[in-house]
Amino acid sequence: MTKKIRWGILSTANIGMQKVTPAIQRSPSSEVVAIASRDGAKAREAADRLGIAKAYGSYEELFADPDIDAIYNPLPNHLHVPMTLAAAKAGKHVLCEKPIALSAAEAEQLRDIPDNIVFLEAFMVRFHPQWQRMREIIRSGELGEIRSINAVFTYFNADPANVRNQADIGGGGIMDIGCYPITAARYFFESEPERVVSLVERDPNFGTDRLASVMADFGGGRQLSFTCSTQTAPHQRLQIFGTKAKAEITIPFNAPPNERTAITVDIGAPFDGSLARREILPACDQYTEQAEAFAQAVLGNAPLPWGVEDAIASMKVIDAIFQSEKTGAWSKVAR
């Protein structure tokens, strides 16, 4: 029988209920045994809906449960660090939603996590075979030297009650979705940016960044450019330009779990892309892949390539983007 880790879910947030928790339940090495909310009735209803045995009316009760090995934390951004630390200090491994913190300084508090605790910021995209295959293509040299990564990630949400539109708790497009192009560039360039410059437009009522365009200099002639928005038509794109060819992931960030995905490689002749090579990848739930990889790390079978320092590095880029917004100039990414 496959050994399983036992999960507790922190809160009844939509992303947890609709995507991540069901995906964790499909992981061969995972079992979801409890869920907690500050509203006990909501916790019980969510537990019944998902077939979870235990429901708690406080997060502290969940942390105290000796039958739980790991916690999934999908709380609003301002609660990522404090609740992750509380769970880790209670001896629980933690998978926490992105972005990990409100700033790099706050993220650095995660260095207090005990060494025997597995921690991961939940960028599920890194576990999808399409990202892994794209990295293989880049490393093979087929694209030549990678010079430019271009990304777009947008949606429309003007609901004032939505946490993404509440500036004081970490709302806004850069925190919510701009972090994905940043992660993509760090993943595919396999390095960190040196400086960034940003153009940001904020919602006059919410105070959140609703449209942002960012350029990041990775050194050696390598650049990332991306646009993210919380108030434009939904769209996503990820293109990687090399000296020999261009590659694109068709649905880079929200890949449907039950549908195949595609990568194209195009040498630019003809310009319309009609002769581009197209690779089809099988359907895959990237949240399940993430949960399984996390479980294997907890079980001691395969360590994760990312942890606290990776999460801090990501926040340093976001900090620099907001600093550039204030100054209107290039901002160095802290080291």
Wavefront OBJ file of the C-alpha trace (Angstrom):
o trace
v 0.000 0.000 0.000
v 1.269 3.483 -0.873
v 2.209 5.456 2.221
v 0.221 8.675 2.428
v 0.665 11.988 4.184
v -2.349 13.420 5.957
v -3.389 16.941 5.011
v -5.284 19.681 6.809
v -6.797 22.501 4.739
v -6.599 26.002 6.185
v -9.825 27.868 5.349
v -12.663 27.345 2.904
v -11.234 29.734 0.267
v -12.544 29.193 -3.254
v -9.229 28.138 -4.763
v -8.903 25.472 -2.091
v -12.429 24.165 -2.416
v -12.715 24.235 -6.197
v -9.218 23.341 -7.389
v -6.497 22.490 -4.903
v -8.213 20.337 -2.272
v -9.882 18.003 -4.806
v -6.516 17.810 -6.586
v -4.737 16.886 -3.349
v -7.336 14.174 -2.801
v -6.355 12.690 -6.175
v -2.672 12.516 -5.230
v -1.717 8.849 -4.661
v 0.416 9.798 -1.652
v -2.063 12.175 -0.022
v -5.142 12.013 2.155
v -7.132 15.080 3.226
v -8.329 14.414 6.767
v -9.383 17.833 8.111
v -10.395 21.364 7.205
v -10.575 24.489 9.372
v -12.349 27.819 9.184
v -12.964 30.582 11.674
v -16.603 29.696 11.064
v -17.187 26.152 12.289
v -20.387 25.765 10.277
v -18.582 26.676 7.058
v -15.849 24.198 7.874
v -18.374 21.427 8.470
v -20.267 22.196 5.267
v -17.048 22.215 3.246
v -15.898 18.978 4.872
v -19.180 17.266 4.046
v -19.062 18.511 0.471
v -15.576 17.135 -0.107
v -15.836 14.006 1.997
v -13.397 15.181 4.679
v -13.757 13.583 8.097
v -12.815 16.417 10.469
v -13.920 20.045 10.587
v -12.509 22.645 12.958
v -13.803 26.082 13.927
v -10.324 27.552 14.405
v -6.946 27.292 12.743
v -5.303 26.554 16.086
v -7.332 23.363 16.483
v -6.120 22.203 13.096
v -2.490 22.880 14.004
v -2.921 20.938 17.226
v -4.293 17.802 15.567
v -1.612 15.086 15.880
v -3.091 13.161 12.951
v -2.150 15.892 10.441
v 1.229 15.879 8.708
v 0.875 18.832 6.336
v -1.131 22.034 5.936
v -2.326 23.717 2.754
v -2.608 27.479 3.306
v -4.795 29.361 0.761
v -5.624 32.276 3.077
v -5.467 35.908 1.849
v -1.933 37.148 1.214
v -1.442 38.980 4.526
v -1.997 35.713 6.407
v 0.434 33.591 4.426
v 3.500 34.186 6.593
v 1.923 34.231 10.076
v -0.208 31.139 9.531
v 2.599 29.278 7.767
v 4.922 29.983 10.702
v 2.255 28.922 13.191
v 1.708 25.651 11.337
v 5.439 24.965 10.951
v 6.115 25.626 14.614
v 3.352 23.107 15.403
v 5.351 20.550 13.436
v 3.329 20.641 10.214
v 4.792 20.764 6.726
v 3.315 23.653 4.723
v 2.232 24.187 1.138
v 1.315 27.891 0.966
v -0.332 29.823 -1.820
v 1.490 32.554 -3.666
v 2.576 35.256 -3.292
v 4.262 34.119 -0.124
v 4.197 37.509 1.609
v 3.493 41.221 1.330
v 7.219 41.990 1.042
v 10.599 40.286 0.990
v 11.232 41.478 4.551
v 8.113 39.662 5.707
v 9.045 36.587 3.675
v 12.434 36.460 5.394
v 10.616 35.546 8.612
v 10.098 32.117 7.042
v 13.772 31.396 7.682
v 12.561 30.574 11.206
v 10.846 27.437 9.859
v 12.552 24.408 11.461
v 14.922 22.491 9.197
v 12.856 19.312 9.417
v 9.760 21.019 7.964
v 9.040 20.867 4.234
v 7.854 24.227 2.899
v 6.788 25.183 -0.620
v 5.263 28.264 -2.230
v 2.472 26.898 -4.411
v 3.512 27.748 -7.957
v 1.803 24.688 -9.404
v 2.864 25.617 -12.935
v 6.387 24.362 -12.265
v 5.007 20.843 -11.853
v 3.121 20.745 -15.146
v 4.851 18.650 -17.839
v 4.469 21.501 -20.323
v 6.798 23.717 -18.261
v 9.204 20.874 -17.720
v 9.199 20.028 -21.430
v 9.781 23.678 -22.352
v 12.811 23.756 -20.090
v 14.115 20.609 -21.827
v 13.723 22.307 -25.212
v 15.600 25.384 -23.973
v 18.403 23.319 -22.463
v 18.710 21.288 -25.683
v 19.807 24.412 -27.546
v 17.070 24.123 -30.176
v 16.039 27.739 -29.571
v 19.607 28.988 -29.510
v 20.522 31.498 -26.823
v 17.394 32.666 -24.974
v 17.137 36.448 -25.229
v 13.556 37.414 -24.444
v 10.544 36.098 -22.568
v 7.220 37.815 -23.178
v 4.106 37.129 -21.129
v 0.553 38.380 -20.673
v -1.839 37.370 -17.893
v -5.160 39.193 -17.485
v -8.715 38.816 -16.208
v -11.604 41.105 -15.253
v -12.738 41.368 -11.625
v -14.217 44.606 -10.259
v -15.888 43.115 -7.165
v -14.945 45.302 -4.163
v -15.535 42.379 -1.782
v -12.980 40.177 -3.549
v -9.653 39.889 -1.717
v -7.830 40.593 -4.996
v -9.276 44.113 -4.879
v -8.313 44.909 -1.281
v -4.997 46.738 -1.238
v -4.389 46.520 2.514
v -4.234 42.710 2.486
v -2.078 42.304 -0.602
v -4.555 42.611 -3.438
v -3.736 43.743 -6.953
v -2.598 42.227 -10.211
v 1.157 42.094 -9.626
v 0.756 40.079 -6.431
v -2.003 37.854 -7.811
v -0.890 37.078 -11.369
v 2.206 39.137 -12.160
v 4.098 36.693 -9.975
v 3.571 33.995 -12.645
v 5.570 35.668 -15.443
v 8.243 36.453 -12.852
v 8.351 32.775 -11.878
v 8.405 31.754 -15.543
v 11.416 33.926 -16.330
v 13.316 32.771 -13.231
v 12.484 29.148 -14.152
v 13.409 29.319 -17.837
v 16.397 31.662 -17.581
v 17.483 29.691 -14.498
v 18.750 32.886 -12.907
v 17.578 35.998 -11.071
v 16.872 39.450 -12.553
v 19.244 42.285 -11.790
v 16.859 45.225 -12.155
v 13.279 46.032 -13.162
v 11.226 48.951 -14.415
v 7.439 49.195 -14.241
v 4.489 51.217 -15.456
v 1.527 50.786 -13.104
v -2.037 52.094 -13.228
v -4.144 51.839 -10.078
v -7.873 51.577 -9.530
v -9.045 54.948 -8.147
v -11.385 53.281 -5.659
v -9.553 50.119 -4.622
v -6.016 51.495 -4.729
v -4.844 48.197 -6.221
v -2.704 47.890 -9.340
v -5.187 46.968 -12.058
v -2.806 47.273 -15.029
v 0.946 46.889 -14.994
v 3.661 46.466 -17.592
v 7.085 45.367 -16.400
v 10.517 44.860 -17.901
v 13.193 42.868 -16.098
v 16.877 42.726 -16.977
v 18.383 39.297 -16.310
v 21.831 40.335 -17.509
v 23.756 38.931 -20.453
v 21.275 40.416 -22.918
v 18.301 38.529 -21.433
v 14.996 40.297 -20.833
v 11.531 39.597 -19.464
v 8.593 41.787 -20.448
v 5.081 41.185 -19.190
v 1.681 42.774 -18.747
v -0.818 41.803 -16.082
v -4.259 43.206 -15.395
v -7.249 42.561 -13.152
v -9.582 44.695 -15.255
v -9.138 43.711 -18.891
v -10.424 40.836 -21.011
v -9.109 37.420 -19.871
v -5.991 36.265 -21.685
v -2.686 34.522 -21.080
v 0.426 34.000 -23.183
v 4.023 32.923 -22.695
v 6.525 33.263 -25.538
v 10.248 32.522 -25.373
v 12.537 33.979 -28.061
v 15.932 32.543 -28.812
v 18.548 33.260 -31.469
v 17.385 30.257 -33.525
v 13.673 29.865 -32.796
v 10.685 30.999 -30.764
v 8.659 28.726 -28.484
v 5.249 29.234 -26.928
v 3.148 27.479 -24.307
v -0.447 27.797 -25.486
v -2.085 27.913 -22.023
v 0.849 28.602 -19.700
v -0.724 29.358 -16.340
v -4.259 27.957 -15.974
v -3.840 24.769 -17.982
v -7.161 22.853 -17.846
v -6.749 19.639 -15.829
v -8.809 17.516 -18.215
v -7.557 18.819 -21.548
v -4.384 18.358 -23.541
v -1.993 21.278 -23.849
v 0.419 22.367 -26.559
v 3.891 23.789 -27.087
v 4.929 25.270 -30.425
v 8.446 25.813 -31.741
v 8.791 28.169 -34.696
v 11.922 29.215 -36.644
v 10.037 32.167 -38.127
v 9.772 30.958 -41.703
v 7.125 31.658 -42.809
v 6.158 34.499 -40.477
v 2.585 33.256 -40.045
v 3.739 30.234 -38.043
v 2.002 27.762 -40.315
v 5.037 25.457 -40.350
v 5.752 25.608 -36.617
v 6.358 22.313 -34.854
v 3.586 21.518 -32.411
v 3.949 19.200 -29.445
v 0.805 17.946 -27.699
v 1.052 17.025 -24.045
v -1.485 14.793 -22.289
v -4.068 16.180 -19.873
v -2.600 16.844 -16.465
v -3.828 18.379 -13.197
v -0.890 20.535 -12.167
v -2.319 20.884 -8.660
v -2.273 17.111 -8.223
v 1.275 16.941 -9.560
v 2.263 19.607 -7.056
v 0.603 17.754 -4.161
v 2.277 14.487 -5.120
v 5.720 16.089 -5.361
v 5.175 17.754 -1.998
v 4.052 14.465 -0.441
v 7.110 12.666 -1.789
v 9.319 15.335 -0.219
v 7.569 14.906 3.138
v 8.018 11.148 2.861
v 11.719 11.680 2.256
v 11.696 10.196 -1.230
v 12.495 13.205 -3.431
v 13.464 16.660 -2.121
v 11.881 19.719 -3.676
v 14.095 22.067 -5.708
v 12.389 25.132 -4.189
v 11.901 26.280 -0.622
v 12.079 29.368 1.580
v 14.970 31.064 -0.237
v 13.226 30.721 -3.596
v 10.091 32.348 -2.168
v 12.119 35.222 -0.720
v 13.868 35.761 -4.066
v 10.507 36.018 -5.826
v 9.316 38.663 -3.350
v 12.484 40.688 -3.910
v 11.509 41.034 -7.570
v 8.001 42.163 -6.634
v 9.448 44.672 -4.150
v 11.616 46.127 -6.915
v 8.622 46.439 -9.229
v 6.721 48.503 -6.660
v 9.832 50.587 -5.946
v 10.129 51.358 -9.663
v 6.474 52.395 -9.693
v 7.257 54.994 -7.011
v 10.413 56.378 -8.588
v 9.589 56.034 -12.277
v 13.066 54.598 -12.809
v 14.885 51.274 -12.926
v 15.082 49.574 -9.559
v 17.763 47.067 -8.571
v 16.569 43.694 -7.286
v 17.989 43.155 -3.810
v 20.420 40.316 -3.276
l 1 2 3 4 5 6 7 8 9 10 11 12 13 14 15 16 17 18 19 20 21 22 23 24 25 26 27 28 29 30 31 32 33 34 35 36 37 38 39 40 41 42 43 44 45 46 47 48 49 50 51 52 53 54 55 56 57 58 59 60 61 62 63 64 65 66 67 68 69 70 71 72 73 74 75 76 77 78 79 80 81 82 83 84 85 86 87 88 89 90 91 92 93 94 95 96 97 98 99 100 101 102 103 104 105 106 107 108 109 110 111 112 113 114 115 116 117 118 119 120 121 122 123 124 125 126 127 128 129 130 131 132 133 134 135 136 137 138 139 140 141 142 143 144 145 146 147 148 149 150 151 152 153 154 155 156 157 158 159 160 161 162 163 164 165 166 167 168 169 170 171 172 173 174 175 176 177 178 179 180 181 182 183 184 185 186 187 188 189 190 191 192 193 194 195 196 197 198 199 200 201 202 203 204 205 206 207 208 209 210 211 212 213 214 215 216 217 218 219 220 221 222 223 224 225 226 227 228 229 230 231 232 233 234 235 236 237 238 239 240 241 242 243 244 245 246 247 248 249 250 251 252 253 254 255 256 257 258 259 260 261 262 263 264 265 266 267 268 269 270 271 272 273 274 275 276 277 278 279 280 281 282 283 284 285 286 287 288 289 290 291 292 293 294 295 296 297 298 299 300 301 302 303 304 305 306 307 308 309 310 311 312 313 314 315 316 317 318 319 320 321 322 323 324 325 326 327 328 329 330 331 332 333 334 335
